Amino acid sequence: LKVYYELERILSDITGFYKTTLQPSAGSQGEMVGLLLMQSYHRSKKINNKKYIIIPETAHGTNPASVIMSGYEVKQVKSNDRGRVDIDHLFEIVDEEVAGMMLTQPNTLGLFEDEIEKICEIIHNVDGLMYMDGANLNALVGIVKPANMGFDIMHINVHKTFSTPHGGGGPGAGPVAVNEKLSDFLPGPMIECEKGRY
C-alpha cells in the first residue's frame, strides 16, 4: 500500500495534478476512465446536454474509439498549416454541447501545441474539460506540468514515459491524474495515509 500511495503522489507531483489512480492497466483504459470522469462531473452538476468530445485530426486512433465507447460523439478539429490545432476552426465547432477535448501534448506529429492556454480557455468557457493523452509525456517530464497548462485530466503511459519505448512489448499501465474538482469522481478504493498507516 505504501508503494502504491507513494507512486500516486510522485505521479501527481510530476504532472501537477491533485490526485492519481493507478487502476487503469493501459493508456486506452485510462482514456475510458478519463471520459467517464467527464460524464460524472457533468452529471453531478445536472448538466445533461453534453454529447461531443473534440479531438484533433492528428489524434491517436484510440481517442475516437474511446469517445464512442464512452457514449459521446466525435467532433474533429482541423490542423492549421503548422500542424497544430486550427484555433479558428475550434471556435466554429465549440458549443454548449461539448463535454470536453482530448489532446496529445506534444501532438502525434511531435509538435507542441503552443496555443494550449487559448485552447483550454475555449473549452473551459463552455464548461468543458480538457483531457491530455499522456502518450508523449516523456517530452514534458521535468520541463512543464500538464496541470499548469490548463488540463483537467490526463492518463500517464508510465511504461512509455519511464521505461519501455512505444511498441517495445511488455506490460502497460495507464494511471489517471486529475485536478481537485474531479478528485471525488476517481474510481475507488483510494489509498490514504493517516499517521503512518495506509
VEXSEKOL-717555 format. One line per 5 residues: their letters; for each residue x, y, z of N, C-alpha, C. Coordinates in steps of 0.001 Angstrom, whole numbers, m for minus. Example, Ala and Ser with C-alpha at 12.3 -4.5 7.8 and 13.67 -1.06 7.14 Angstrom:
<recs>
as	13190/m5690/7800/12300/m4500/7800/13200/m3300/7800  12850/m2250/7080/13670/m1060/7140/12900/30/7870
</recs>
This chain:
<recs>
lkvyy	826/m1203/0/0/0/0/862/1256/0  1973/1177/729/2884/2328/772/3462/2612/m615  3855/1556/m1321/4408/1721/m2677/3369/2348/m3595  2139/1844/m3553/1071/2405/m4382/840/3872/m4037  731/4152/m2754/452/5508/m2291/1553/6472/m2738
eleri	2809/6060/m2543/3922/6940/m2906/4014/7140/m4415  3724/6086/m5184/3740/6228/m6643/2644/7196/m7096  1462/7085/m6505/387/8021/m6839/815/9460/m6553  1460/9682/m5402/1897/11037/m5037/2988/11531/m5991  3919/10658/m6368/5001/11034/m7286/4419/11436/m8650
lsdit	3486/10620/m9161/2882/10927/m10461/2080/12225/m10406  1404/12467/m9287/663/13723/m9127/1627/14906/m9125  2747/14734/m8457/3734/15820/m8384/4351/16110/m9751  4694/15057/m10476/5310/15215/m11797/4374/15943/m12765  3073/15644/m12667/2104/16205/m13621/1431/17479/m13121
gfykt	1542/17754/m11812/917/18933/m11236/m527/18726/m10828  m1000/17485/m10906/m2397/17220/m10573/m2582/16922/m9088  m3829/16926/m8659/m4180/16792/m7245/m4152/15337/m6774  m4670/14429/m7613/m4775/13030/m7215/m4635/12133/m8438  m4168/10909/m8196/m3946/9939/m9270/m4484/8580/m8856
tlqps	m5084/7873/m9807/m5454/6478/m9592/m4572/5595/m10455  m4129/4478/m9890/m3286/3538/m10630/m4107/2438/m11299  m5410/2488/m11181/m6229/1348/m11604/m6180/1001/m13090  m6214/1976/m14022/m6221/1562/m15438/m4945/816/m15839  m5125/m295/m16560/m3984/m1146/m16922/m3325/m779/m18232
agsqg	m3829/226/m18914/m3250/643/m20198/m3710/2057/m20501  m3029/2697/m21440/m3415/4044/m21828/m4840/4105/m22340  m5252/3089/m23113/m6615/3080/m23651/m7642/2986/m22527  m7338/2207/m21488/m8244/2148/m20331/m8245/3492/m19599  m7088/4146/m19552/m7002/5468/m18939/m7885/6468/m19659
emvgl	m7902/6391/m20990/m8771/7269/m21777/m10230/7061/m21386  m10616/5800/m21292/m12003/5474/m20947/m12353/6033/m19560  m11441/5837/m18597/m11667/6355/m17251/m11806/7880/m17298  m10934/8542/m18039/m10977/9999/m18136/m12296/10504/m18703  m12806/9829/m19718/m14072/10238/m20324/m15252/9960/m19389
llmqs	m15189/8863/m18645/m16240/8579/m17667/m16203/9592/m16515  m14997/10079/m16197/m14885/11153/m15197/m15576/12421/m15691  m15416/12716/m16989/m16113/13874/m17568/m17621/13724/m17395  m18124/12514/m17710/m19554/12268/m17566/m20007/12483/m16126  m19256/11928/m15190/m19619/12041/m13773/m19632/13499/m13332
yhrsk	m18650/14255/m13790/m18560/15675/m13434/m19794/16430/m13916  m20145/16243/m15189/m21283/16979/m15739/m22601/16524/m15125  m22735/15221/m14872/m23971/14736/m14246/m24124/15285/m12834  m22999/15417/m12117/m23061/15944/m10746/m23547/17397/m10728  m23346/18094/m11843/m23788/19487/m11961/m25156/19584/m12645
kinnk	m25770/18405/m12871/m27092/18327/m13518/m27065/18904/m14936  m25921/18730/m15591/m25777/19176/m16988/m25946/17948/m17875  m27038/17918/m18640/m27357/16714/m19414/m27281/16902/m20924  m26786/18055/m21371/m26762/18315/m22824/m25389/18082/m23454  m24441/17540/m22697/m23088/17358/m23220/m22999/16054/m24012
kyiii	m22728/16161/m25314/m22663/14926/m26089/m21462/14815/m27029  m20628/15840/m27100/m19496/15804/m28031/m18144/15917/m27316  m17172/15197/m27848/m15776/15356/m27455/m15021/15782/m28703  m14249/16835/m28585/m13447/17311/m29719/m12097/16612/m29696  m11696/16124/m30852/m10355/15551/m30991/m9714/16110/m32264
petah	m8410/16333/m32244/m7731/16826/m33452/m7647/15736/m34512  m7491/16138/m35755/m7348/15143/m36821/m6024/14388/m36708  m5103/14890/m35899/m3824/14193/m35691/m3882/13227/m34501  m5064/13037/m33900/m5176/12261/m32658/m4777/10804/m32828  m4354/10193/m31710/m4135/8750/m31661/m5445/8035/m31992
gtnpa	m5349/6893/m32645/m6546/6144/m33054/m7412/5688/m31897  m6804/5520/m30719/m7615/5095/m29578/m8547/6205/m29111  m8218/7472/m29389/m9053/8580/m28901/m10488/8514/m29423  m10702/8463/m30745/m12091/8386/m31216/m12796/7108/m30764  m12057/6012/m30674/m12656/4756/m30214/m13142/4891/m28775
svims	m12325/5498/m27922/m12712/5699/m26523/m13916/6621/m26408  m13947/7655/m27242/m15074/8598/m27231/m16379/7857/m27517  m16377/7049/m28568/m17587/6315/m28962/m17984/5311/m27880  m17000/4586/m27336/m17298/3588/m26308/m17842/4217/m25024  m17527/5476/m24799/m17999/6177/m23601/m19368/6807/m23789
gyevk	m19916/6684/m24992/m21259/7202/m25237/m21297/8614/m25783  m20140/9169/m26087/m20084/10505/m26688/m19976/10391/m28208  m20066/11525/m28876/m19833/11601/m30315/m18590/12450/m30556  m17935/12186/m31684/m16688/12880/m32019/m16968/14124/m32852  m16310/15218/m32498/m16192/16387/m33375/m14706/16531/m33649
qvksn	m14341/16572/m34916/m12923/16642/m35268/m12522/18069/m35616  m11443/18527/m34984/m10932/19863/m35284/m9763/19730/m36262  m9732/20619/m37235/m8693/20581/m38268/m7357/21067/m37723  m6312/20714/m38455/m4976/21241/m38166/m4727/22455/m39049  m3915/23375/m38536/m3530/24525/m39367/m2294/24171/m40188
drgrv	m1758/25138/m40920/m616/24846/m41792/675/24623/m41005  600/24762/m39680/1756/24491/m38814/1644/23114/m38148  595/22355/m38489/422/21015/m37929/m152/21000/m36523  m725/22123/m36107/m1301/22241/m34772/m2798/22527/m34881  m3486/22549/m33735/m4930/22801/m33734/m5232/24141/m34404
didhl	m6189/24126/m35323/m6644/25334/m36000/m7613/26055/m35057  m7169/27126/m34443/m7951/27841/m33434/m9254/28386/m34018  m9220/28904/m35235/m10439/29435/m35852/m11484/28339/m36027  m11034/27166/m36483/m11976/26053/m36657/m12495/25573/m35305  m11638/25582/m34290/m12068/25183/m32949/m13196/26094/m32473
feivd	m13043/27401/m32664/m14093/28356/m32294/m15417/28009/m32990  m15331/27604/m34257/m16531/27303/m35045/m17296/26099/m34506  m16578/25083/m34016/m17250/23826/m33645/m17574/23706/m32154  m17092/24626/m31347/m17371/24557/m29909/m18725/25186/m29615  m19551/24450/m28858/m20825/24984/m28379/m21122/24359/m27016
eevag	m22295/24634/m26483/m22652/24186/m25136/m22787/22674/m25036  m22851/21977/m26176/m22968/20511/m26144/m21610/19809/m26081  m20524/20577/m26068/m19179/19996/m25993/m18839/19677/m24536  m18576/18400/m24285/m18220/17948/m22924/m16749/18175/m22630  m15926/18127/m23680/m14502/18314/m23469/m13707/18084/m24733
mmltq	m12410/18100/m24556/m11489/17899/m25680/m10363/16986/m25248  m10013/16036/m26111/m8859/15168/m25894/m7720/15681/m26772  m6563/15849/m26170/m5439/16435/m26895/m4143/15792/m26432  m3314/15397/m27367/m1993/14881/m27028/m1012/16043/m27077  m174/16148/m26052/772/17272/m25969/2155/16740/m25616
pntlg	3171/16819/m26477/3096/17272/m27871/2232/16335/m28702  1768/16812/m29852/825/16013/m30631/1512/14846/m31336  718/14076/m32057/1231/12853/m32685/2290/13148/m33746  2320/14378/m34248/3358/14766/m35208/4649/15185/m34499  4600/15198/m33161/5777/15608/m32383/5869/17107/m32190
lfede	4768/17822/m32470/4757/19279/m32355/4029/19710/m31082  4584/20693/m30400/3945/21216/m29197/2812/22157/m29581  1651/21965/m28950/524/22878/m29142/864/24156/m28387  1422/25135/m29101/1932/26331/m28443/842/27362/m28139  m404/27063/m28518/m1533/27917/m28138/m2435/27189/m27140
iekic	m1818/26353/m26306/m2574/25480/m25409/m3436/26271/m24427  m2948/27400/m23940/m3752/28174/m22990/m5027/28696/m23648  m4934/29102/m24907/m6107/29574/m25654/m7080/28423/m25888  m6549/27258/m26242/m7392/26073/m26473/m8156/25734/m25197  m7457/25698/m24072/m8099/25382/m22789/m9176/26404/m22441
eiihn	m8900/27669/m22704/m9864/28725/m22414/m11152/28537/m23210  m11017/28197/m24481/m12177/27995/m25356/m13049/26862/m24819  m12429/25763/m24423/m13170/24599/m23920/m13767/24892/m22546  m13001/25504/m21672/m13498/25813/m20324/m14642/26825/m20348  m14689/27669/m21370/m15757/28679/m21465/m17143/28071/m21672
vdglm	m17206/26803/m22126/m18495/26106/m22256/m18611/25017/m21187  m17847/25170/m20107/m17809/24206/m19007/m17374/22823/m19491  m16514/22825/m20514/m15933/21570/m20971/m14662/21289/m20181  m14175/20062/m20300/m12959/19648/m19605/m11879/19304/m20614  m10647/19596/m20251/m9502/19305/m21116/m8834/18010/m20665
ymdga	m8751/17068/m21593/m8140/15771/m21340/m6818/15689/m22091  m5743/15396/m21392/m4459/15220/m22073/m4153/13737/m22223  m3964/13326/m23462/m3465/11990/m23750/m1973/12011/m23426  m1571/11204/m22448/m193/11242/m21967/787/10384/m22734  430/10000/m23960/1301/9115/m24728/2694/9695/m24934
nlnal	2788/11019/m25023/4081/11655/m25286/4592/12448/m24081  4174/12026/m22893/4565/12742/m21677/6074/12787/m21489  6790/11803/m22040/8250/11789/m21864/8912/13047/m22422  8234/13757/m23313/8792/15004/m23862/8630/16182/m22906  7807/16011/m21857/7495/17115/m20948/8075/16955/m19550
vgivk	8345/15709/m19141/8732/15444/m17753/9931/16289/m17335  9762/16988/m16219/10837/17823/m15698/10922/19199/m16334  10094/19432/m17351/10114/20721/m18048/8865/21528/m17712  7717/20887/m17809/6444/21562/m17540/5440/20540/m17011  4502/20996/m16192/3469/20122/m15640/2161/20337/m16406
panmg	1588/19268/m16945/358/19411/m17741/m766/20163/m17029  m907/19992/m15716/m1970/20708/m14997/m1788/22216/m15116  m538/22663/m15191/m272/24100/m15293/m614/24658/m16674  m760/23779/m17658/m1156/24212/m18998/m2661/24444/m19093  m3410/23893/m18127/m4862/24036/m18161/m5619/22738/m18306
fdimh	m4900/21612/m18364/m5585/20321/m18464/m6257/19980/m17139  m7367/19237/m17226/m8115/18802/m16046/m7863/17336/m15716  m7590/16549/m16749/m7446/15093/m16632/m6325/14665/m17570  m5594/13635/m17179/m4681/13011/m18141/m4419/11572/m17741  m4136/10745/m18729/m3603/9424/m18391/m2107/9458/m18650
invhk	m1402/8627/m17900/53/8598/m17979/478/7216/m18473  1100/7170/m19629/1661/5901/m20102/2998/5703/m19379  2946/5143/m18172/4166/5079/m17366/5248/4224/m18025  4841/3201/m18761/5836/2350/m19434/6568/3142/m20516  5825/3882/m21336/6454/4651/m22417/7238/5845/m21878
tfstp	6766/6402/m20769/7407/7596/m20224/8687/7275/m19453  8676/6183/m18704/9787/5930/m17789/10595/4668/m18070  10139/3806/m18993/10919/2572/m19198/10942/2110/m20644  9886/1427/m21073/9891/758/m22370/9428/1678/m23498  10175/1777/m24585/9716/2609/m25717/8397/2092/m26283
hgggg	7670/2956/m26949/6412/2570/m27583/6643/1396/m28516  5824/368/m28365/5975/m806/m29214/7060/m1741/m28738  7608/m1466/m27561/8701/m2291/m27038/8258/m3577/m26379  6950/m3793/m26301/6442/m5004/m25657/6429/m4865/m24150  5996/m5914/m23483/5949/m5888/m22025/4672/m5267/m21516
pgagp	4556/m5134/m20201/3309/m4664/m19608/3083/m3180/m19832  1827/m2805/m19906/1461/m1402/m19999/817/m953/m18709  601/320/m18580/m123/879/m17445/m610/2258/m17846  m1739/2680/m17287/m2296/3977/m17676/m2930/4733/m16541  m2179/5029/m15465/m2750/5799/m14362/m3404/7082/m14858
vavne	m4429/7525/m14137/m5143/8744/m14493/m4996/9758/m13368  m4564/10959/m13743/m4385/12053/m12789/m5427/13127/m13069  m5922/13756/m12002/m6969/14773/m12155/m6712/15960/m11236  m7375/17076/m11558/m7310/18233/m10666/m8295/18048/m9515  m8314/19003/m8602/m9083/18823/m7367/m10581/18690/m7615
klsdf	m11117/19427/m8590/m12567/19393/m8796/m13066/18039/m9301  m12146/17206/m9806/m12535/15880/m10297/m12127/14749/m9363  m11414/15057/m8305/m10821/14001/m7468/m11852/13095/m6808  m13029/13629/m6489/m14057/12802/m5842/m14666/11775/m6788  m14441/11920/m8085/m15026/11007/m9060/m14094/9853/m9443
lpgpm	m12854/9857/m8924/m11920/8778/m9249/m12460/7439/m8745  m12150/6347/m9458/m12627/5035/m9011/m11988/4635/m7686  m12767/4002/m6825/m12244/3555/m5532/m11873/2096/m5569  m11218/1613/m4533/m10817/2397/m3357/m9549/3209/m3633  m9415/4309/m2898/m8201/5122/m2963/m7412/4894/m1672
iecek	m6106/4823/m1786/m5256/4597/m618/m4997/5930/72  m5192/5958/1368/m4915/7142/2170/m3876/6794/3232  m3202/7800/3750/m2221/7604/4803/m2586/8484/5992  m2799/7866/7125/m3092/8603/8355/m2148/8156/9451  m1333/9083/9909/m365/8826/10978/498/7593/10685
gry	960/7510/9438/1849/6421/9049/1162/5115/8716  m157/5066/8799/m901/3843/8460/m1587/4027/7114  m1481/2997/6279/m2050/3074/4920/m3334/2247/4832
</recs>
